[in-house]
């Protein structure tokens, strides 16, 4: 049986324990979730990180932790625990900072680890060129280059059109910040992905500019 790398396992266990406490003790979740008004009013900016440790329900938790196990284990195993932790937590912070910027004057609440998970997924895509991505309910592997483009495009349009009860902003911000951190740690990913890398970064730059045109986001989401 394959051993889960220790830091990946530690993050999964910590997230599972905190999420369970949130399921059984609503006050616990209320103190930790991403709440723009609480951050503005009481300067509780710890919520930018703490919200990644709680989830909306068991399915939400299992989906995120399975993805973290699948991709995070590979990052830690091949590139070390420091890279894994830095990419993961920078993805969380990056995704939540984008959410905070977009919803700063609104009633907005969210929770979940998807920003960090998306950062780890994008690290895997670019650190391991030619790989494929497996996702739930899709019976065939998706080539990583297709997933990389399709995911950020879907996240952008999902955010602008408020598709589903999903934190598309955290997904988009987490993926791109995760990729930027991966580039700083491993600049060789740029020549290793000579078409995909500029395509993703160029498309992301355009989307980030468009996101800060006048919008009216109103709803909190699970990530």
C-alpha positions as CSV (number, residue, x, y, z in Angstrom):
1,X,0.0,0.0,0.0
2,X,1.4,3.4,-1.0
3,X,2.3,5.6,2.0
4,X,0.8,9.1,2.0
5,X,3.6,11.7,2.4
6,X,3.5,13.0,6.0
7,X,2.8,16.7,5.5
8,X,0.0,16.0,3.0
9,X,-1.5,13.5,5.5
10,X,-1.2,16.1,8.4
11,X,-3.0,18.7,6.4
12,X,-5.8,16.3,5.4
13,X,-6.2,15.1,9.1
14,X,-6.2,18.7,10.4
15,X,-8.8,19.7,7.8
16,X,-11.0,16.7,8.5
17,X,-10.9,17.3,12.3
18,X,-11.7,21.0,12.0
19,X,-14.4,20.3,9.4
20,X,-16.0,17.8,11.8
21,X,-16.0,20.3,14.6
22,X,-17.6,22.7,12.2
23,X,-20.3,20.2,11.3
24,X,-21.1,19.5,15.0
25,X,-20.5,22.9,16.5
26,X,-21.9,25.7,14.3
27,X,-20.2,28.3,16.5
28,X,-16.8,26.9,15.6
29,X,-17.5,27.2,11.9
30,X,-18.8,30.7,12.4
31,X,-15.5,31.8,14.0
32,X,-13.4,30.3,11.2
33,X,-15.2,30.8,7.9
34,X,-14.4,33.5,5.4
35,X,-16.6,36.4,6.3
36,X,-15.9,39.7,4.6
37,X,-17.9,41.8,7.0
38,X,-16.2,40.3,10.1
39,X,-12.8,40.9,8.6
40,X,-13.6,44.5,7.8
41,X,-15.3,45.2,11.1
42,X,-13.0,43.3,13.5
43,X,-9.9,42.9,11.4
44,X,-10.2,39.1,11.7
45,X,-7.9,38.4,8.8
46,X,-6.9,35.0,10.1
47,X,-10.1,33.9,8.4
48,X,-8.2,34.1,5.1
49,X,-6.4,30.9,6.1
50,X,-8.7,29.4,8.8
51,X,-11.6,29.1,6.3
52,X,-9.7,26.4,4.4
53,X,-9.9,24.1,7.3
54,X,-13.7,23.9,7.4
55,X,-16.2,22.7,4.8
56,X,-19.9,22.8,4.2
57,X,-20.6,19.1,4.4
58,X,-19.0,15.6,4.1
59,X,-19.2,15.5,0.3
60,X,-17.5,18.9,0.1
61,X,-14.8,17.8,2.5
62,X,-14.2,14.4,0.8
63,X,-14.0,15.9,-2.7
64,X,-11.4,18.5,-1.7
65,X,-9.3,16.1,0.4
66,X,-9.3,13.4,-2.2
67,X,-8.0,15.9,-4.7
68,X,-5.4,17.1,-2.2
69,X,-4.3,13.5,-1.5
70,X,-4.0,12.7,-5.2
71,X,-2.1,15.8,-6.3
72,X,-0.5,17.0,-3.1
73,X,1.0,13.6,-2.4
74,X,2.8,13.8,-5.8
75,X,4.1,17.3,-5.2
76,X,5.4,16.4,-1.7
77,X,6.9,13.1,-2.8
78,X,8.8,14.4,-5.8
79,X,9.5,18.0,-4.8
80,X,9.5,18.0,-1.0
81,X,7.3,19.1,1.9
82,X,8.4,22.7,1.8
83,X,7.2,23.1,-1.8
84,X,4.0,21.3,-1.0
85,X,3.2,23.5,2.0
86,X,4.2,26.8,0.3
87,X,2.2,26.2,-2.8
88,X,-0.9,25.0,-0.9
89,X,-1.0,27.8,1.6
90,X,-0.2,30.5,-1.0
91,X,-3.0,29.1,-3.1
92,X,-5.4,29.5,-0.1
93,X,-4.2,33.0,0.6
94,X,-4.2,34.0,-3.1
95,X,-7.7,32.7,-3.7
96,X,-9.1,34.3,-0.6
97,X,-7.4,37.7,-1.3
98,X,-9.1,37.7,-4.7
99,X,-12.4,37.0,-3.0
100,X,-11.8,39.8,-0.5
101,X,-10.9,42.2,-3.3
102,X,-14.0,41.4,-5.3
103,X,-16.4,41.3,-2.4
104,X,-14.9,43.9,-0.1
105,X,-18.0,46.0,0.3
106,X,-20.5,43.2,0.2
107,X,-22.0,40.6,2.5
108,X,-20.0,37.6,1.5
109,X,-19.2,34.3,3.3
110,X,-17.4,31.2,2.1
111,X,-15.5,28.2,3.3
112,X,-13.4,25.3,2.0
113,X,-9.8,24.5,0.8
114,X,-10.3,24.6,-2.9
115,X,-8.0,27.6,-3.5
116,X,-5.1,25.6,-2.1
117,X,-6.2,22.5,-3.8
118,X,-6.3,24.3,-7.2
119,X,-2.8,25.7,-6.6
120,X,-1.5,22.2,-6.0
121,X,-3.3,20.9,-9.1
122,X,-1.7,23.6,-11.3
123,X,1.7,22.9,-9.8
124,X,1.3,19.2,-10.8
125,X,0.2,20.1,-14.3
126,X,3.3,22.2,-15.0
127,X,5.8,20.3,-12.9
128,X,4.8,17.0,-14.7
129,X,4.3,17.9,-18.4
130,X,2.3,15.5,-20.4
131,X,0.3,14.3,-17.4
132,X,-3.5,13.8,-17.4
133,X,-6.1,14.8,-14.9
134,X,-8.8,12.5,-13.6
135,X,-12.0,14.1,-12.2
136,X,-15.2,12.7,-10.7
137,X,-17.9,11.5,-13.1
138,X,-15.7,11.8,-16.2
139,X,-14.7,8.2,-17.3
140,X,-11.6,9.2,-19.3
141,X,-8.5,11.1,-18.3
142,X,-8.3,14.7,-19.4
143,X,-5.0,15.9,-20.9
144,X,-3.5,18.4,-18.5
145,X,-3.1,21.1,-21.1
146,X,-6.8,20.9,-21.9
147,X,-7.8,20.9,-18.2
148,X,-5.5,23.9,-17.5
149,X,-7.1,26.1,-20.1
150,X,-10.7,24.9,-19.6
151,X,-10.6,25.2,-15.8
152,X,-9.6,28.8,-15.6
153,X,-12.0,29.7,-18.4
154,X,-14.9,27.9,-16.5
155,X,-13.9,29.6,-13.3
156,X,-14.0,33.0,-14.9
157,X,-17.4,32.6,-16.5
158,X,-18.7,30.8,-13.4
159,X,-17.7,33.8,-11.3
160,X,-19.1,36.4,-13.7
161,X,-22.4,34.5,-14.1
162,X,-22.5,33.2,-10.5
163,X,-22.9,29.5,-11.6
164,X,-23.7,27.3,-8.7
165,X,-22.9,27.6,-5.0
166,X,-19.2,27.5,-5.8
167,X,-16.3,29.9,-4.9
168,X,-15.1,30.3,-8.5
169,X,-13.0,33.3,-7.4
170,X,-11.0,31.2,-4.9
171,X,-10.5,28.5,-7.6
172,X,-9.2,31.0,-10.1
173,X,-7.0,33.0,-7.6
174,X,-5.7,29.8,-6.0
175,X,-4.8,28.2,-9.3
176,X,-2.9,31.2,-10.6
177,X,-1.1,32.1,-7.4
178,X,-0.2,28.5,-7.0
179,X,1.3,28.5,-10.5
180,X,3.2,31.7,-9.8
181,X,4.7,30.3,-6.7
182,X,5.6,27.1,-8.5
183,X,7.3,29.2,-11.2
184,X,9.4,31.0,-8.5
185,X,10.4,27.7,-7.0
186,X,11.0,25.9,-10.3
187,X,11.5,28.4,-13.2
188,X,12.3,25.5,-15.5
189,X,8.6,24.9,-15.9
190,X,8.4,27.8,-18.3
191,X,10.6,26.3,-21.0
192,X,9.2,22.9,-20.2
193,X,5.7,24.2,-21.2
194,X,6.6,26.6,-24.0
195,X,3.0,26.9,-25.3
196,X,0.8,26.1,-22.3
197,X,2.6,28.4,-19.8
198,X,2.2,31.7,-21.8
199,X,-1.3,30.7,-22.8
200,X,-2.4,30.2,-19.2
201,X,-0.7,33.2,-17.9
202,X,-1.8,35.5,-20.7
203,X,-5.4,34.3,-20.5
204,X,-5.3,34.7,-16.7
205,X,-4.0,38.3,-17.0
206,X,-6.9,39.2,-19.3
207,X,-9.4,37.6,-16.9
208,X,-8.0,39.4,-13.8
209,X,-8.3,42.7,-15.6
210,X,-11.9,42.0,-16.7
211,X,-12.8,40.9,-13.2
212,X,-12.2,44.3,-11.8
213,X,-14.6,46.0,-14.2
214,X,-17.8,47.0,-12.5
215,X,-19.6,43.9,-11.2
216,X,-22.2,43.0,-8.6
217,X,-21.2,39.7,-6.8
218,X,-23.6,39.1,-3.9
219,X,-23.4,35.5,-2.8
220,X,-21.2,33.4,-0.5
221,X,-20.0,30.1,-1.7
222,X,-18.5,26.8,-0.8
223,X,-15.1,26.0,-2.4
